[in-house]
Amino acid sequence: MQSNGKIFWASFLTLIAAGMGFAVRGKVLGEWEVAFGFTKTELGTITGGGLTGMAFTIIGFSLFADRVGYKLLLIGAFLLHVLSAAVTLAATPVFEASGKDMTYWCLFVGMFLFSLANGMCEAAINPLVATLYPKQKTHYLNILHAGWPGGLILGGLLAFAFVGETAKIEHLRWEIPMMFFLVPTLWYGSIVIKEKFPVSEARAAGVKFSEMLAEFAAPVLLFLLFLHALVGYVELGTDSWITNITQPKLEAIGIDSVLLLVYTAGLMFVLRFFAGPIVEHINPLGLLFVSALLGCAGLYSMGIVLAGEAGWSLLVAATVYGVGKTFLWPTMLGVVGERFPKGGALAMGAMGGIGMLSAGLLGGPGIGYTQDVNASAKLEELSPSAYADVKNDKPDKFLFLKPVSGFDGTKVEELRTKNPAEYELVKQASEYGGEEALKVTAAIPATMAVGYLLLLIYFRATGGYKLVEIGPGGKEFETTYTPTAQEAIYKDSRADQA
């Protein structure tokens, strides 16, 4: 017999595992920088590898998720999660045997495998939850994606306790905290193997693959894909770096920067349980518009605050940013599920894939590159000799932009004892690079806000935002999106579950 509760919990645990790995990695970046001599751009590319592969697997496996079934995808994800752990653990012996370049590729491949596993999970769990709760998609997708910040909280607290020189309990070798994500991985794997899974909503309605593909001819869906690429850049790209960027200023006042990630993740975790009541009153697009505005204001404010004395004002700015990013990802998936149900796993997979692809190829590397550009320019202005001492021998590239020689982490660490005065200038320039990167990134949610406003205007002009459901024979019909209708839907779904 199918158990919706157990299947939902297994889906939730996949995001716990992904969030834990992500949070610990954010704190471990500093150790990799010093131990292996990586620049910010190189670190950004490694973190990007932890997102890029996810994009390909989300899109690739979404092509046939409705046919092969969700259970098989989640078993494959479990095996890839375990393999990624084994490859990542090899980084230190590879460095000792073959040096920096091979270590870079070892970590990149390890993170890439981790992202492949996460992508297979994402390809399965989003349409799976939409199938389990067809009348409350946005609500339950937001609850499902509370697993991501839940993982960030657990991973962040573990990193706070065991990662880096400032570890509050004990400084463990980075390899040990990086493996913490295997606990929820083993848990969800054991559930998936035992449980019986449902067929997808689209397959149950007899929707053909050609009909799924036809959904992508809709201009609104294409525009939503563009907007979700921006969501991936700003949410996951920024979160890849936020611990590293805020670390110098927060440590100066005795606060571990990973706690800021834990705090914003805590906001996301709690608020995502209340998405349902919110969208009853302002509809999903209204929620997305407000969220984008808050995300823009929060990021830009954080950049300004970090340039001064980071105290309570940073907490306020982080709160605004945290609330702003909370509903973006799952609500976008909810909109696609509500407006394009015939798209099935393919439409949702395309959304998740484009978001991850943007985060991996643009967000992580782009924010790292922006830091290197601004930090290098600042240090050349402050002390050309200091820049010559710490710059990386090989310039880094990002897209078509001008190559830049960022700071070699090993050289910077050597300068700490060799020339403390120059080290302080390097530190100052590095902090400046992070501050400017946050300000530049604020332009992304500003663009998103314009996009959501255009969609609000479009739907108002065409009769308002409505739910689209699949009836017998694959026929679609619309349901008015109002608090009264949603209350009736909620009661119906509770009756169905009973």
C-alpha positions as CSV (number, residue, x, y, z in Angstrom):
1,M,0.0,0.0,0.0
2,Q,1.2,3.5,-0.8
3,S,2.0,5.7,2.1
4,N,1.8,9.4,1.2
5,G,3.3,10.5,4.5
6,K,6.4,8.2,4.2
7,I,7.0,9.1,0.6
8,F,6.7,12.9,1.3
9,W,9.2,12.4,4.2
10,A,11.7,10.6,2.0
11,S,11.3,13.5,-0.5
12,F,11.9,16.0,2.3
13,L,15.0,14.1,3.4
14,T,16.6,14.4,0.0
15,L,16.5,18.2,0.4
16,I,17.8,17.9,3.9
17,A,20.8,16.0,2.5
18,A,21.4,18.5,-0.2
19,G,21.1,21.5,2.2
20,M,23.5,19.9,4.7
21,G,26.2,19.3,2.0
22,F,25.7,22.8,0.6
23,A,26.0,24.5,4.0
24,V,29.1,22.6,5.2
25,R,30.8,23.2,1.8
26,G,30.3,26.9,2.2
27,K,32.2,26.9,5.5
28,V,34.9,24.5,4.1
29,L,35.8,26.8,1.2
30,G,38.1,28.7,3.5
31,E,40.0,25.6,4.3
32,W,40.3,24.6,0.7
33,E,41.5,28.0,-0.2
34,V,44.4,27.8,2.2
35,A,45.2,24.1,1.9
36,F,45.2,23.9,-1.9
37,G,45.9,27.5,-2.9
38,F,42.6,28.2,-4.8
39,T,41.4,31.7,-5.9
40,K,37.9,32.9,-5.4
41,T,37.1,32.2,-9.0
42,E,38.4,28.6,-8.7
43,L,36.4,28.1,-5.6
44,G,33.4,29.5,-7.3
45,T,33.8,27.1,-10.2
46,I,34.0,24.2,-7.8
47,T,30.9,25.3,-6.0
48,G,29.3,25.8,-9.4
49,G,30.1,22.1,-10.2
50,G,28.0,21.3,-7.1
51,L,25.1,22.9,-8.9
52,T,25.7,22.5,-12.7
53,G,25.4,18.8,-12.8
54,M,22.1,19.1,-11.0
55,A,20.7,21.1,-13.9
56,F,21.6,18.4,-16.5
57,T,20.1,15.6,-14.4
58,I,16.9,17.5,-13.6
59,I,16.3,18.2,-17.3
60,G,17.5,14.9,-18.6
61,F,15.7,12.6,-16.2
62,S,12.5,14.7,-16.4
63,L,12.2,13.7,-20.0
64,F,11.2,10.2,-18.9
65,A,10.4,10.5,-15.2
66,D,6.8,10.0,-15.9
67,R,7.6,6.7,-17.7
68,V,10.3,5.1,-15.6
69,G,8.8,6.1,-12.3
70,Y,9.9,8.2,-9.3
71,K,11.2,5.3,-7.3
72,L,13.9,4.3,-9.8
73,L,15.1,7.9,-10.0
74,L,15.5,8.2,-6.2
75,I,17.4,4.9,-6.0
76,G,19.8,6.2,-8.6
77,A,20.2,9.4,-6.6
78,F,21.0,7.5,-3.5
79,L,23.8,5.6,-5.2
80,L,25.3,8.9,-6.7
81,H,25.2,10.6,-3.3
82,V,27.3,7.8,-1.9
83,L,29.7,7.9,-4.8
84,S,30.2,11.7,-4.5
85,A,31.3,11.2,-0.9
86,A,34.0,8.7,-1.9
87,V,35.4,11.0,-4.7
88,T,35.4,14.1,-2.4
89,L,37.3,12.2,0.3
90,A,40.1,11.5,-2.2
91,A,41.1,15.3,-2.5
92,T,43.9,15.4,0.1
93,P,45.7,12.3,-1.1
94,V,45.4,13.5,-4.6
95,F,46.9,16.8,-3.6
96,E,49.8,15.1,-2.0
97,A,50.4,12.9,-5.0
98,S,49.6,15.2,-7.9
99,G,49.3,18.8,-6.7
100,K,46.8,21.6,-7.0
101,D,45.4,21.1,-10.6
102,M,44.4,17.5,-10.0
103,T,42.9,18.3,-6.6
104,Y,40.8,21.0,-8.3
105,W,39.4,18.4,-10.6
106,C,38.9,15.8,-7.9
107,L,36.8,18.3,-5.9
108,F,35.0,19.5,-9.0
109,V,34.0,15.9,-9.9
110,G,33.0,15.2,-6.3
111,M,30.8,18.2,-6.2
112,F,29.5,17.4,-9.7
113,L,28.4,13.9,-8.7
114,F,26.8,15.4,-5.6
115,S,24.8,17.7,-7.9
116,L,23.9,14.9,-10.2
117,A,22.3,13.1,-7.2
118,N,20.5,16.2,-6.1
119,G,19.3,16.7,-9.7
120,M,17.8,13.2,-9.9
121,C,16.0,13.9,-6.6
122,E,14.7,17.2,-7.9
123,A,13.5,15.5,-11.1
124,A,11.5,13.1,-9.0
125,I,10.2,14.9,-5.9
126,N,8.6,18.0,-7.4
127,P,6.2,16.2,-9.8
128,L,5.9,13.4,-7.1
129,V,4.6,15.9,-4.5
130,A,2.4,17.5,-7.1
131,T,0.9,14.1,-7.7
132,L,0.5,13.3,-4.0
133,Y,-1.3,16.6,-3.4
134,P,-2.8,17.8,-6.7
135,K,-5.2,20.3,-5.1
136,Q,-2.6,22.1,-3.0
137,K,0.5,22.1,-5.2
138,T,2.0,25.5,-4.2
139,H,1.3,24.9,-0.5
140,Y,2.9,21.4,-0.4
141,L,5.8,22.3,-2.7
142,N,6.7,25.1,-0.3
143,I,6.5,22.7,2.6
144,L,8.6,20.2,0.7
145,H,11.3,22.8,-0.1
146,A,11.5,23.7,3.6
147,G,13.7,20.7,3.6
148,W,16.4,22.7,1.8
149,P,16.7,25.4,4.6
150,G,16.3,22.6,7.1
151,G,19.4,21.0,5.7
152,L,21.2,24.4,5.7
153,I,20.4,24.8,9.4
154,L,21.7,21.4,10.3
155,G,24.7,21.7,8.1
156,G,25.4,25.2,9.3
157,L,25.3,24.3,13.0
158,L,27.6,21.3,12.4
159,A,30.0,23.5,10.5
160,F,29.8,26.0,13.4
161,A,30.7,23.3,15.8
162,F,33.4,21.4,13.8
163,V,34.8,23.4,10.8
164,G,37.7,25.8,10.8
165,E,39.9,27.4,13.3
166,T,36.9,29.0,15.1
167,A,35.1,25.7,15.5
168,K,33.2,25.9,18.8
169,I,33.5,22.3,19.8
170,E,36.4,20.7,18.0
171,H,38.1,21.5,14.7
172,L,37.7,18.3,12.6
173,R,39.5,17.6,9.4
174,W,37.2,19.0,6.7
175,E,36.6,15.5,5.2
176,I,34.5,14.5,8.3
177,P,32.0,17.3,8.3
178,M,31.6,17.0,4.5
179,M,30.3,13.5,5.1
180,F,27.5,14.5,7.5
181,F,25.0,14.6,4.6
182,L,25.2,10.8,4.4
183,V,23.0,10.4,7.5
184,P,19.8,11.7,5.8
185,T,20.9,10.1,2.6
186,L,20.9,6.6,4.1
187,W,17.5,7.4,5.8
188,Y,15.8,8.4,2.6
189,G,17.4,5.5,0.7
190,S,15.9,3.0,3.2
191,I,12.4,4.5,2.8
192,V,12.6,4.6,-1.0
193,I,13.6,1.0,-1.3
194,K,10.6,-0.2,0.8
195,E,7.7,2.0,-0.4
196,K,5.3,1.8,-3.3
197,F,5.2,5.0,-5.4
198,P,2.3,6.5,-7.4
199,V,2.3,7.1,-11.2
200,S,2.4,10.8,-12.2
201,E,-0.6,13.0,-12.5
202,A,0.1,13.5,-16.2
203,R,0.5,9.8,-16.9
204,A,-2.6,8.9,-15.0
205,A,-4.6,11.4,-17.1
206,G,-3.2,9.8,-20.3
207,V,-1.1,12.9,-21.4
208,K,1.2,12.0,-24.2
209,F,4.9,13.1,-24.3
210,S,4.2,15.2,-27.4
211,E,1.5,17.1,-25.4
212,M,4.1,17.7,-22.6
213,L,6.5,19.2,-25.2
214,A,3.7,21.3,-26.7
215,E,3.4,23.1,-23.4
216,F,6.8,24.8,-24.1
217,A,5.3,26.7,-27.0
218,A,3.5,28.9,-24.4
219,P,5.2,32.3,-24.1
220,V,4.3,32.5,-20.4
221,L,6.1,29.2,-19.6
222,L,9.2,30.4,-21.6
223,F,9.1,33.7,-19.6
224,L,8.8,31.7,-16.4
225,L,11.9,29.7,-17.4
226,F,13.9,32.9,-17.9
227,L,12.8,34.3,-14.5
228,H,13.7,31.0,-12.8
229,A,17.2,31.2,-14.2
230,L,17.5,34.5,-12.3
231,V,16.1,32.9,-9.2
232,G,18.8,30.2,-9.4
233,Y,21.5,32.9,-9.8
234,V,20.5,35.0,-6.9
235,E,19.4,32.4,-4.4
236,L,21.9,29.5,-4.8
237,G,24.7,31.6,-6.2
238,T,24.5,34.1,-3.3
239,D,24.1,31.3,-0.6
240,S,27.2,29.6,-2.0
241,W,29.2,32.7,-1.0
242,I,27.4,34.4,1.8
243,T,29.3,32.6,4.6
244,N,32.7,33.4,3.0
245,I,31.8,37.0,2.2
246,T,30.5,37.9,5.6
247,Q,33.2,36.0,7.6
248,P,35.8,38.7,8.1
249,K,33.4,41.3,9.4
250,L,31.4,39.0,11.6
251,E,34.5,37.3,13.1
252,A,35.8,40.8,14.0
253,I,32.8,41.2,16.3
254,G,33.0,37.6,17.6
255,I,30.3,36.0,15.5
256,D,30.8,33.0,13.2
257,S,29.5,33.8,9.7
258,V,27.9,30.4,9.3
259,L,25.3,31.5,11.9
260,L,24.1,34.1,9.4
261,L,23.3,31.4,6.9
262,V,21.6,29.4,9.7
263,Y,19.5,32.4,10.6
264,T,18.3,33.1,7.1
265,A,17.7,29.4,6.6
266,G,15.6,29.4,9.8
267,L,13.5,32.1,8.4
268,M,12.9,30.2,5.2
269,F,12.2,26.9,7.0
270,V,9.4,28.5,9.1
271,L,7.9,30.8,6.5
272,R,7.6,28.1,3.8
273,F,5.0,26.3,6.0
274,F,2.8,29.4,5.6
275,A,2.9,29.8,1.8
276,G,-0.6,28.3,1.4
277,P,-2.5,31.0,3.5
278,I,-0.4,33.8,1.9
279,V,-1.1,32.9,-1.7
280,E,-4.8,32.7,-0.9
281,H,-4.8,36.4,-0.5
282,I,-2.3,37.8,-3.0
283,N,-1.9,34.8,-5.4
284,P,1.5,33.2,-6.2
285,L,2.6,36.0,-8.6
286,G,1.9,38.7,-6.0
287,L,4.0,36.7,-3.5
288,L,6.9,36.4,-6.1
289,F,6.8,40.2,-6.9
290,V,7.1,41.2,-3.2
291,S,9.7,38.5,-2.6
292,A,11.9,39.8,-5.4
293,L,11.7,43.4,-4.1
294,L,12.7,42.3,-0.7
295,G,15.6,40.2,-2.1
296,C,16.9,43.2,-4.0
297,A,16.7,45.5,-1.0
298,G,18.3,42.9,1.3
299,L,21.3,42.1,-0.9
300,Y,22.1,45.8,-1.6
301,S,21.7,46.7,2.1
302,M,24.1,43.9,3.1
303,G,26.7,45.2,0.7
304,I,26.4,48.7,2.2
305,V,26.4,47.5,5.8
306,L,29.4,45.3,5.3
307,A,31.3,48.3,4.1
308,G,30.8,49.9,7.5
309,E,30.6,48.4,11.0
310,A,28.7,45.2,10.7
311,G,26.4,44.8,13.7
312,W,22.7,44.7,14.2
313,S,22.2,46.5,10.9
314,L,23.6,43.4,9.1
315,L,21.1,41.3,10.9
316,V,18.3,43.6,9.7
317,A,19.6,43.5,6.1
318,A,20.0,39.7,6.2
319,T,16.4,39.4,7.5
320,V,15.1,41.3,4.6
321,Y,17.1,39.2,2.2
322,G,16.1,35.9,4.0
323,V,12.4,36.7,3.8
324,G,12.8,37.8,0.2
325,K,14.4,34.5,-1.0
326,T,12.1,32.3,1.0
327,F,9.2,31.7,-1.4
328,L,10.9,32.2,-4.8
329,W,12.0,28.7,-5.8
330,P,9.0,26.5,-4.6
331,T,6.4,29.1,-5.6
332,M,7.8,29.3,-9.1
333,L,7.5,25.5,-9.3
334,G,3.9,25.8,-7.9
335,V,3.0,28.3,-10.6
336,V,4.2,26.0,-13.3
337,G,2.3,23.1,-11.7
338,E,-0.9,25.1,-11.5
339,R,-0.8,26.7,-14.9
340,F,0.8,23.9,-17.0
341,P,-0.2,20.6,-15.4
342,K,0.1,18.8,-18.8
343,G,3.8,19.6,-18.7
344,G,4.1,17.0,-15.9
345,A,7.6,16.2,-14.7
346,L,9.1,17.7,-17.9
347,A,7.9,21.2,-17.2
348,M,8.9,21.2,-13.6
349,G,12.2,19.5,-14.4
350,A,12.9,22.3,-17.0
351,M,12.3,24.9,-14.3
352,G,14.5,23.3,-11.7
353,G,17.2,22.5,-14.3
354,I,17.4,26.1,-15.7
355,G,17.6,27.4,-12.1
356,M,20.4,25.1,-11.2
357,L,22.2,25.6,-14.5
358,S,22.2,29.4,-14.0
359,A,23.4,29.0,-10.4
360,G,26.2,26.6,-11.3
361,L,27.4,28.3,-14.5
362,L,26.6,31.9,-13.7
363,G,25.8,32.4,-10.0
364,G,28.7,30.7,-8.1
365,P,31.4,31.6,-10.7
366,G,30.0,35.0,-11.5
367,I,29.9,36.2,-7.9
368,G,33.4,34.8,-7.3
369,Y,34.7,36.6,-10.5
370,T,33.0,39.8,-9.3
371,Q,34.8,39.5,-6.0
372,D,38.2,38.9,-7.7
373,V,37.7,41.9,-10.1
374,N,36.9,44.3,-7.4
375,A,39.4,43.0,-4.8
376,S,42.2,43.0,-7.4
377,A,41.5,46.5,-8.5
378,K,41.3,47.7,-4.9
379,L,44.6,46.1,-3.9
380,E,46.4,47.5,-7.0
381,E,45.2,50.9,-5.9
382,L,46.3,50.4,-2.3
383,S,49.6,48.5,-2.9
384,P,50.8,47.3,-6.2
385,S,53.6,45.4,-4.5
386,A,51.1,43.5,-2.3
387,Y,49.1,42.6,-5.3
388,A,52.2,41.3,-7.1
389,D,52.9,39.1,-4.0
390,V,49.5,37.4,-3.8
391,K,48.0,37.4,-7.3
392,N,47.4,34.1,-8.9
393,D,49.9,33.1,-11.6
394,K,47.1,32.1,-14.0
395,P,44.3,34.6,-14.8
396,D,40.7,33.3,-14.4
397,K,38.0,33.8,-17.0
398,F,34.3,34.2,-16.7
399,L,32.2,34.1,-19.9
400,F,33.4,36.7,-22.3
401,L,34.6,39.1,-19.7
402,K,38.2,40.2,-19.2
403,P,40.4,37.6,-17.4
404,V,41.4,38.6,-13.9
405,S,44.2,37.4,-11.6
406,G,42.6,36.9,-8.2
407,F,44.3,36.3,-4.9
408,D,46.1,32.9,-4.4
409,G,44.8,31.7,-1.0
410,T,48.1,30.0,-0.1
411,K,50.1,33.2,-0.9
412,V,47.7,35.2,1.2
413,E,48.2,32.9,4.2
414,E,52.0,33.1,3.8
415,L,51.8,36.9,3.8
416,R,50.0,36.9,7.2
417,T,53.3,36.1,9.0
418,K,55.7,37.4,6.3
419,N,54.4,40.9,6.0
420,P,51.4,41.7,8.4
421,A,51.0,45.2,7.1
422,E,50.6,44.0,3.5
423,Y,48.3,41.2,4.7
424,E,45.9,43.8,6.2
425,L,45.7,45.6,2.9
426,V,45.0,42.3,1.1
427,K,42.3,41.5,3.7
428,Q,40.8,45.0,3.2
429,A,40.7,44.6,-0.6
430,S,39.2,41.1,-0.3
431,E,36.4,42.4,2.0
432,Y,35.7,45.2,-0.5
433,G,35.4,42.7,-3.3
434,G,32.7,40.8,-1.4
435,E,30.8,43.9,-0.5
436,E,30.7,45.1,-4.2
437,A,29.7,41.6,-5.3
438,L,26.5,41.7,-3.2
439,K,25.6,45.1,-4.5
440,V,26.0,44.0,-8.1
441,T,24.0,40.8,-7.5
442,A,21.1,42.9,-6.2
443,A,20.4,43.8,-9.8
444,I,19.2,40.3,-10.4
445,P,16.1,40.3,-8.1
446,A,15.4,43.8,-9.3
447,T,15.0,42.4,-12.8
448,M,12.9,39.6,-11.5
449,A,10.5,42.1,-9.8
450,V,9.9,43.8,-13.2
451,G,9.2,40.4,-14.7
452,Y,6.7,39.4,-12.1
453,L,5.0,42.8,-12.4
454,L,4.6,42.2,-16.1
455,L,3.0,38.8,-15.4
456,L,0.6,40.3,-12.9
457,I,-0.5,42.9,-15.5
458,Y,-0.9,40.2,-18.1
459,F,-3.1,37.9,-16.0
460,R,-5.2,40.8,-14.8
461,A,-5.8,41.8,-18.4
462,T,-6.8,38.2,-19.2
463,G,-9.3,37.5,-16.4
464,G,-7.0,36.9,-13.4
465,Y,-4.6,34.2,-12.2
466,K,-6.4,30.8,-12.3
467,L,-5.6,27.2,-11.6
468,V,-5.6,24.8,-14.5
469,E,-6.5,21.2,-13.7
470,I,-6.5,18.0,-15.9
471,G,-9.9,16.3,-16.2
472,P,-10.8,12.9,-17.7
473,G,-9.2,12.2,-21.1
474,G,-6.5,14.9,-20.5
475,K,-8.9,17.8,-20.9
476,E,-8.0,21.0,-19.0
477,F,-10.3,23.3,-17.1
478,E,-9.7,26.4,-15.0
479,T,-10.6,27.1,-11.3
480,T,-10.8,30.6,-9.9
481,Y,-7.9,31.3,-7.5
482,T,-9.7,32.9,-4.5
483,P,-9.6,32.3,-0.8
484,T,-13.1,30.8,-0.9
485,A,-12.2,28.4,-3.7
486,Q,-8.9,27.5,-2.0
487,E,-10.7,26.8,1.3
488,A,-13.0,24.4,-0.5
489,I,-10.1,22.7,-2.2
490,Y,-8.4,22.3,1.1
491,K,-11.5,20.7,2.6
492,D,-11.8,18.3,-0.4
493,S,-8.2,17.3,-0.1
494,R,-8.5,16.6,3.6
495,A,-11.5,14.4,2.8
496,D,-9.5,12.6,0.1
497,Q,-6.7,11.9,2.5
498,A,-9.0,10.7,5.2
